[in-house]
């Protein structure tokens, strides 16, 4: 069995790289759009706030696979047909952004409101207040939840196989269809997902350690 596992590793490598690329791109999109949706959600004006709430409700209230199909079959209308990996990045990233926005909203709500007033009184603009005062504290407190959300992105990447993205699980399925042996294939596939998640967890622990050191200094 070990010999069979070693033999198929080169065939799984492209799928692992696609999974890694999909995860990183979707996580970056989730983090960026999540901040935008959070900003809309907490905006004092009625329209931006309602748009943010509507986005979160739609993304959290509909299945991820339906959103994936919607993005994939809508892309040709924008002249972006034939790019299933891009469709998967957009679908997974935009779906995750709704959860990221709620994580950030919860973190910012726990901050003392007097910090904003004090920052503005000292002459900082709203952007400077957010960048130098609020954002570092909110990101520090939301780090565990954000790491959990990004690991969930890793676990949802197999959905991309339904639009012919040959990620790690689909690459394994193709080998199983040829060899009719699942054990020697699925064990390396599981190890591949752990290999993708492990650096994320290590980075999170390192950041938490740095935040704890800075707080105690």
N, C-alpha and C positions, 0 to 999 in steps of 0.2 A: 504493500500500500504506500509506503514511504517513497518507493521508487516511482510509482505512478504520480504521486503528488509533486515530486520534483520535476517530472517530465512535463506537467501541464503548467507549471509556474510561468514560463515564457509566454504562454497563450493568455494567461490572466493578466499579465503586466499592462497591456494597453487598456483593458477595462478598469484596472486600478487607477491608472493615470487619468482616465476620463472621469471616474468618480471623484478623484481629488480635485480636478479642475472644476467640475460641477459644484462641488461643495464650497470651494473657496469663492467662486464667482457669486453663487447664490447667497452666501453669508455676507459678502461685501454689499451686495444689493439690498439684502434685508436690513443691514445696519444703517445704510444711507437712507433708504426710503422710510425705514422705521422712525428715524429722527424727523423726517418731513411730516409724516402722518401724526407723530406726537405733537409737533408744533401746530398743525392744523387742529388737532383734537382739543388742545388747551387754549386755542385762540379765543379772545373775548368776542370777536365778531361772530354773528350767527352763522353765516354761510360757510366760512372755513371750518368751524367747529362741526357743523352738520356733515360736511364732506368727509372729514376725518372719521367721524362716527360711522358714516355709511360704508366707508372703505373697510373698516375693521369688522363691521357686521357681515358684509358680503364675503370677506375672505375667511372669517371664522365660521360662517354659517353654511358654506358650501364645500363639498368634497374636493380635496386637492387634485384628484384625477380629473374631475370635471373642469377645473380651472386649467389644468394642463392641456386638455383637448381644446378648450376655448382659445387659449393663447396660440396653440399650434396651428389650428385651422383658421385663425384670424390673421396670422402673419402674412400669408400670400396677398391679402388685401392691401398690405402696406409695402408690398414689394420685397418681403423678406422670406419668401417661401424656400423650402429646401434646406432649412437650418434647424434641425431638431434639437441640437445641443443648446442653441440660443433660446429656443422655446422653453426647454427644460429649466434653464437658468432663470428666465423671466418668471415662469410659473412658480417654481419653488421659492425664489427670492421674494417675489411679491406676496406670496402667501405667508411666508415667515415674517415679513415686515409688519404685518398686522399684530402679531404676537410680540415682536420687538417693541413696537410702539406702546403697547400696554405695559410691558415691563418697564420701559423708560418713564411712562406716565406715573406709575406707582412709585418709582424711585424719586422722581422730582417732587411728588406730592409730600413725601416724607421730609423734605428739606424745610428748614425754618424760613417762613416768608420774610422775616426781618432781614435776611441776608441780601435779598434783592433791593429792598429799600435802602439799606446801608450802602450797598455798592453804588446805587444811583446817586445817593447823597454825596459820595466821595468823588463824583464826576465821571464814573464809568458809564459807557453806553449800555444799552440792553444787550448788544452782541458781546461786548467785553465782559459784562456780568455773567452771561451764559458761558462764555469760553473759559474764563479764569476762575470763576467762583462756583457756579452751579454744576456745570458739566463734569468736572473731575470728581465731585462728591457723588453725583448720581451714577456715574459709570462705576465707581468703586462699589457702591452698594448693590448695583444691579448685575455685577460681574457673574456671580454664580448662576443666576437665571438666564443670562445671555449665553453663557457656555452651554447650559442645558438646551437652549433653543438651537444653537449651532450644531450640537451633536444630533439633535432631531433632524436637522437638514441632511446629515450624513445618512440617517436611517430611511429617509424618504427618497433618496436618489434612485433606488430601484424602480420607482414609478416612471422614470424616464424611458425605461425599456419599452413601454407601450407605444412610444412614438419613434421606435427604432434607434434609440441611443444605446450603443453597446457599452454600458457601464459594467461594473464588476459582476453583479448578479446575472445579468444577461449573458456576459461572456462565459460564465460558468454554466448557464443553461445550454448554451450552444455546444459546449464540450460534453455535457451529459447526454444531449440528444445524439451525439456521435458515438460515445463510448458506452452508454447505458450503465454508467457507474457514478452514483451520486456522492458516496462517501469521500473518495479521494479528491473530489472537486469542491464540495461545499466546505470542507475544513479549511483549505486555503482561502476560500472566499470570506469566511468568518474572520480569519486572521487578517485579511486585507482591510476589513472595516475597522478592526481594532487598531491597525497600523495608521489609519486615517484619523481616528478619534484620539489616539494616545497623545500626539503632539499638542492638540487643542487643550487637553486636560493638563498637560505639563505646563503649557504657557499660562493657563489660568492660575495654577498653583503658584507659579513664579510671580505673576502680577499681584496676587493676593498677598504674597510675602512682602513684596516691595511696598504695597499700600500699608500693610501693617507696620513695617519699619518706619515709613514716613509719618504715620499717625503717632507712633510712640516717640519719635525724635523730638 
